[in-house]
Amino acid sequence: MNTTVNTKKNQKTSSLMSIRSLIIMTMLGTISVILMKLAIPVWFAPPWYELDLSEVPVLIGAFTLGPIGGIIIEMIKILLNLVIDFTITAGVGETANFLMGCSLVVPAAIIYHRNKTLKSAIKGLIVGTFSMVIIAGLLNAFVLLPTYAYFFKMPVDSLIETGSKINPAIKNMSTMIFYAVTPFNLLKGSLVSIVTLLIYKRIRRAINTIMGI
């Protein structure tokens, strides 16, 4: 009898936690969309590379709810952005944003959840940043930029030329990756990591209160 009662209580608690987790993920995804709208261009890269802090709420969610939670928040962010603005990049920009975000958030959250200390958080964010830099370089070179050029019926060289007008060091795909994509993602990962470390504890307390922990 007691076992049955305890099982029902555990199921109810688990269900309540799931609902609260979904609410938190939706809230964090919404904040991420707002931060996306505050993006600014950088001086060394083509105009479609805009710097924002939208991964900060995703990282906070991933540190609190786990890497799967981070992926869901990232997806909510992209879906909400599509609802608001649809797409002007045939989905390429949104796909890139999702993949780049996950490449930062997932490794960082996995490492942090193994041992929830400041040292682990810093290590996770460093690994996540370099993961994003590497994956961004490969995807931009072999998938994203060629796909963007294909959908808009333009040669990839046109994208390179746009980059060279901003940064004369950009002359081909290799220099585009080296002088634009890599420093952009390194800068973004570093800024996002610093802000996350500065505010995570305060936000986590609020999340724990909502979760009833």
Disulfide bonds with the S-S distance in Angstrom:
none
